[in-house]
Amino acid sequence: MNQQERKVGRLKTPMEAQKTEMKRIIRVLRKTYPDAHCALNHTNPLELLIATILSAQCTDERVNIVTADLFRKYRNALDYVNVERAELERDIHSTGFYRNKAKSIQGACQIIAEQYDGNVPVTMEELLALPGVARKTANVVLGNAFGIASGIVVDTHVSRLSQRLGLTTNEQPEKIEKDLIAITPKKDWIDLSHLLIAHGRALCKARNPQCQLCPLEESCSSSTLKQ
């Protein structure tokens, strides 16, 4: 080891550097958004599953408006199974794609009622077997309803910010999730999406990012202030 190496120590690999940067990002965002949490209102795993299915191509705000009445009307999986499809479609109409969503909800609830005694399953494999449930939905339910860190939720905000912050060069959600998992401590997997979503909504917006107010701006290569 030469004198320069002794002075600065071993240089970090690119992966180690990214892991260090991710820890800093999480630390800064926790301080900036101490109340970041799942934005979908729910009181149990089934409600969160239904809300997440409804959130596809729909804002969380709209979903919360719809579920305020929906969850009072439908209390368990069998309630969704036994209602006429047309009535359920009317109840969720304003979330968009209501026909497909109603079909998925009833299909998922049928399996939950018949195979799991009305309880939402707690493994990724079982959740992915439910109609209307892809990996993102499964991660939301496992992380926020059961506290199980099965992966990292990648929505449009998480995708956009991960790319802007140089945490991934991929565009497909599955590949972005894989990149984030590789550099994020498992204890932070559940919270990371909430923190990035909160930042994406508050400052790092799709069209007009407010870089001048961003606590991460100094190290962000996508900052408009550097362009």
NORLINGI-V389045 format. One record per residue. RES is the residue in one letter. NEAR is the number of other C-alpha atoms within 12 Angstrom. Layout:
RES NEAR
RES NEAR
This chain:
M 9
N 9
Q 9
Q 10
E 11
R 10
K 10
V 11
G 11
R 14
L 13
K 14
T 10
P 14
M 19
E 16
A 18
Q 25
K 24
T 20
E 25
M 32
K 24
R 21
I 34
I 32
R 22
V 21
L 30
R 24
K 16
T 21
Y 25
P 16
D 16
A 25
H 24
C 31
A 25
L 35
N 31
H 30
T 21
N 22
P 32
L 40
E 37
L 35
L 49
I 47
A 43
T 43
I 43
L 43
S 35
A 27
Q 19
C 26
T 23
D 26
E 19
R 25
V 34
N 28
I 24
V 33
T 35
A 21
D 18
L 28
F 29
R 16
K 20
Y 25
R 24
N 30
A 33
L 26
D 25
Y 38
V 27
N 20
V 24
E 16
R 24
A 19
E 22
L 33
E 27
R 20
D 30
I 37
H 25
S 24
T 32
G 23
F 21
Y 29
R 23
N 24
K 36
A 33
K 30
S 32
I 41
Q 36
G 27
A 37
C 40
Q 27
I 27
I 31
A 25
E 17
Q 18
Y 20
D 15
G 22
N 25
V 36
P 30
V 29
T 23
M 26
E 16
E 23
L 33
L 24
A 24
L 33
P 27
G 31
V 36
A 27
R 32
K 33
T 36
A 40
N 38
V 46
V 43
L 36
G 35
N 36
A 32
F 24
G 22
I 23
A 29
S 30
G 39
I 44
V 42
V 40
D 35
T 27
H 31
V 37
S 36
R 32
L 40
S 44
Q 30
R 29
L 31
G 28
L 37
T 28
T 20
N 21
E 22
Q 19
P 27
E 23
K 23
I 31
E 34
K 25
D 28
L 40
I 31
A 24
I 32
T 34
P 23
K 21
K 19
D 31
W 34
I 37
D 36
L 44
S 41
H 33
L 38
L 45
I 34
A 28
H 39
G 32
R 26
A 23
L 28
C 36
K 25
A 21
R 13
N 15
P 26
Q 22
C 28
Q 17
L 19
C 26
P 25
L 32
E 24
E 17
S 20
C 26
S 19
S 24
S 27
T 19
L 16
K 12
Q 8
